[in-house]
Amino acid sequence: MTQRDYVVKSVVKALDILEMLDQEKELGISELAEKLQLDKSTVHRLVTTLKLQGYVTQNQTNQKYANSIKLFEMGNRMIEGMGFRRQCQPYLEELAMRTHETVNLAIQDGHEIIYIDKIESRATIKVDLGIGKRLPMYCTGLGKAMLAWLPEEELDQLYGETVFKPYTPKTLTTLQDLKESLAVIRQQGYSLDDEEYVVGLMCVAAPIWNHQGRPIAAISVAVPEYRFQEGLVTTDYGEVVKEISEKISRELGCRQENN
């Protein structure tokens, strides 16, 4: 028997509902049925079950459904169980103190990064990039910091068939452009997101290495673009982020030089 023979279709449909609600934030039964191309009665039964189990909530004003905080709590416990976020916390605090900007910690999940911790500055522009947010790797400083040291064959597997969505006029839109950018990152030891995902927001990031010398996460400083334009940035963020990432990596057992 193949793995597909063991798949429970109703479970797959329920997970599809959770993923659609994560994407759309709030939907009614008819909207879910249309987007997922499922029968309304099937969607209603599945959503009712998810609601009873605490995975979705219902807005009493418009009767639409949204994911509950339970999923976040489960993910948060998983990350805390790893102990990784707790290990990084003092270093994030140091980075925030030295730069006075928003700092972020993210891990890779396939083609995306997931924000798992952050310390937000009161001075920075506000962008909805909170904990749990998923973003494409190819157009973020955090993502590129991890991609830069992947073997080329692994990079080709990730992006060989990818259509690069242009989020801003500065987004890299071909694999060749991405590879050229990653070569620069390897040389300097940190990455720069120059308004590639959000216009007006720049991000300087560096990878965190495990004991095997493989990038497993990244930290970043998010800076409003106008600070650079107006000469308000006086700290070399690239070197500071690189220094802090190396401290974390050494605590995780990494002893090799990676750039």
N, C-alpha and C positions, 0 to 999 in steps of 0.2 A: 504494500500500500504506500502511496505517496503522502507527503505532508498535507496536501490539499484534501485528501480523503478524511482527515481528522478535523477539518475546519467546521465550526458551528456557525451557520449562516446568520442566525439571529443575533449572535454575539458580534459578528462583523457589522451588522446593520446598526446595532446599538452604539458601537464605537464610531461608526460613520456619523451618527447623530451628534455625539459629543464633539467630534472634530469639526463638524459644520457649525455647531453653536460656538465653538472657540473662534472660528473664522468670522462669523457674522454677528456674534455677541448675543442677539436675541431674535428668535423666530417663533412663529406660530406653527401649528400642526400642518396646515395646508402649505405653508412656505417650505417647511422641511420636506414634506412629501414631494413637492415639485422639484426642489433642488437635488434631492437624492433619488428621484424617480422611483419612489416607493408608494405603495398603497396607503391611503390616509389612515385606514383602520390599523394597519401594521405599525405605522409611525406612532399612532395614539397609544397602542399597547406598550410599545417599547419606551416611549417617553414617560408614561405613567409608572412603569417599573423603575426607570432611572430616578424619577422623582421620589418614589417611595423609599428607594435605597439611599437617597440623599445626594445624588450626583447632579441633579438639575433642580432649579427652582422655577416657580411660576410667578410672573408679574400679575398681581391681582387687578391692576388697572386695565391692561390690554390683553391679559390672558396668555401672553407669549412666554416662551421658556428660555432660560439661560443656564449655563453651567454654574454649579455651586462652587463654593470655596473648597469643597472636599478634595477635589482633584489637586488643587494647589497645595493643600495640607499634606497629601500623600507624597507629592513630588518633593516638597520641602523636607519631609522626614527622610526621604531617600538620600537627599543631598547631605542632610545633617548626619545621617548614618555613615556616610563616606568620611565625615570629619574634615573634608577638604575645605569647605567654606569657613569653618571655624579656624582652621590653620591659616587661611589667607586674611582673616579679619584684621589683625594688627598691622599687616602690611598695607592693606587698603586704607586704613586710618592714617598711616604714615604718608602714603601717596596723596591723600586728600589734604593733609596738613601742609605738605610742601608745595602743592600746586594751587590750593584754594579753588579747585574745580571739581565737577562731578567725576567720580571714578567708578569703573565697572569691572565686574568679574564675569567671564562667560566660558562655557564649555561647548564643544562641538557635538552636534547630533546630525549625522548625514551631511546634507548640503547647507545646514543652518547652524547658527550659534544660538545658544539659549543663555539669557542673562540670569545668573544665579545669585548675584549680590551686587549692591551698589551703595555708595555714599553720595548723596546729592548736595551740590553746592547751592546756596541761596543766590549766588551771583550769576549763575549760568542761565541761558535760555532754557525754557521748559519744553522737552520733547517726550512723547509717550514711549519711553524705552525702559519700562520698569522690569522688575524681577519676573521671570517667566516668559518675557517677550522673546519671540523667535525672529531672526533676521537672516537674510542670505549671507553666506560667508564672503562671496566675491566682491561685495561692495561695502564692506565694513572693515574698520581697522582691526577689530578683534578677530574677525574671520581670516583676514589676510595674514595676520601675525601667525596664525596656526597653519595656514595653507603653505606658507613660504618654505617650510622645512619638510613637507611631505615628499616622498619619492615621486619623480615625474610620472611614473606609470600609475601611481595611485591618484595623482591629480588628473590624469587623462581619463581614468575610470569615473571620477566624480563629475567631470565637466565635458567629456568628449562629445556628448549629445545634447548639451545644455543650450537653451536659447537664453541669452543674458538679457534680462529685463532692464531697460534704462530708467532708473528711478529719478535721476537728475541728468542734466546735460553733461556732467562729469563722470557718470557711471561707466566703468569698463564694460565693453559689450562684446569682446571676443576672447577666446582662450589665449590667443597669442598676446594680446594686451595684458591679460592677467599674469601670464608667465613673465613678461618683461617687468611688471610691477613687483612681482615676488622676488625677482633677481635683485632688485634694488633693496628690498626689505632684508634679504639675507645678508647683503653687504653692510648695511648700517645697523642691523640688529633690532629694529623696530619698524612698525608700519604706520602709514598715514592715510586716513580716510579724509580726502579733501572734498567735502560736500558731495560724496558719491552716493549716499543714501538719503540724506536730508539736506536741502539747500540751507545754508547758514550755519551748519554744524560741522566742525572738524573733530577728528578723533585720532589720538596718538596711542598706539598699543604695542605690547610686547608679549611674546609667548611665555608660558610656564611649562617647564620640562619635568618629566618624571625621572625615576632612577635609571631608566633605560635610555634616556636622552631623546624621548619623543615628546612633542608638544601635546599637552592634554588640556590646556586651558589658556586663557589670555587675560591680561588686565589692560585697562585703558584710562586715559584722561579725555573727557569730552569738553571741547572748547568752542564757544561761539566764534564764528569766522570774523566778526567785526573786531574782536580783540587783536587778531593778527593785523588786520587792515589799519587799525588805529595805533598800532605799536604798543598795545597794553600788555602784551605777553613778554615777560622779562626772564622767565625760567626756560631752560632747555628741556622741554617736556619729554622729548625722545630719550635723552640720556637718563632722566629721572625714572621714567617708566621702565626702561631697560634695567637700571640698577635694582629697582624693587622686584621686578620679575625674577632676576637672578637670585635674589635673597630667598624668595619663595622656592625656587627650583632647588637650591642647595638644601633647604629644609626637607624637601621631598626626596633627597638622596642623589640628585644629579651632580656629577662631578666633572663632566666634560664641558669644554668650551664649544658653543654652538654657532658662533659667527666669527 
